[in-house]
């Protein structure tokens, strides 16, 4: 008989604790409760739990702080948040801090059981287990004992073996990262994106490859084809000033920013513009009257409403951003493929786009790009799903200029 999975329920209302205990015990889970975050931390330090279900609004220490501490100290314990004060903001924060799911109160017994089962027993594992039983393996492998991953894969398939936890496997041949909260077994490295997605990598699970490593390898290969670094200098890339001086001389270097982008000083720009307006300037000089915006502030706005695109562009351009726009699915895919934008503002309702298809594409092809969701159809479920796919913020339409500027600034600080 399999040992019951342990769940710890945390809520300052004892009635809620008892109701959740009653609901989950019917599914043969072993359930305990705590009425404060501090009590929960004490129980976590004494016992091992598969899942922590915590309220957010609690006295002394709130549920989000408890979530953060839990993932830092007990990274293998999964966490679900529940709250009567649900918002897209707290939903995004919970997922980014490592929560597996976010449950608004009130909830139905079946709804809660379903979410808990999805967290503790992923669909891929359930299907793999079905296949395992159908093959009639009998006593070939004792699943309660440590075993070799390759040995299990021969009988159950690779997908099942990938989902096995550290307690099921001997710690041989794969060094563990000191920061288990962000250690991705697919990429075999610490990964902030893996951590923000709740210790999952859907793209990597599908292909068996780390999306970040794949993207970096592709970028490196493309860079090698573009130019010979021993002969030429890529002026759009960071470089050492002394290298540039040897080719261009010191005067050119004086007009370079940290990111390696040339610009025209303001006083000189005014003189050049005055000359250009008077007609006393040739085509060669006219070309010099160009302000090149830093590549670190490039933004792509994807929204089928041209008016929304234009408004966002006008708001961000005033703060020195270089904003490009896409109003169709094909245009968006083309721009995403062409270059890596530090920041993308993405509407969720684009004609021809199925669900979160564009967000998934950005995550898979441009894993370093930060994405802010901008939507007129905001809801908790969508906020949770987009956060799981790597979105870092969620803005509801209509928004204020200050809200969009603040969100963009915060996102680019993370990208830096």
Secondary structure, DSSP 8 states (H G I E B T S, - for coil): -----EEEEE-S-HHHHHHHHHHHHTTT-EEEEESSHHHHHHHHHHS--SEEEEES--SSS-HHHHHHHHHHH-TTSEEEEEESS--HHHHHHHHHTT-SEEEESS--HHHHHHHHHHHHS-HHHHHHHHHHHHTT-TTS--TTS-B-HHHHHHHH-HHHHHT--GGGB---SS---S-GGGEETTTTEE-HHHHHTTS--HHHHHHSS-HHHHHHHHHHHHHHHH--TTT---TTS---HHHHHHHH-HHHHTTB-TTS-B---HHHHHHHHHHHHHT---HHHHHH------GGGEEEEE-S-HHHHHHHHHHHHTTT-EEEEE-SHHHHHHHHHH---SEEEE-S--TT--TTHHHHHHHHH-TT-EEEEEESS--HHHHHHHHHTT--EEEESS--HHHHHHHHHHHHHHH-
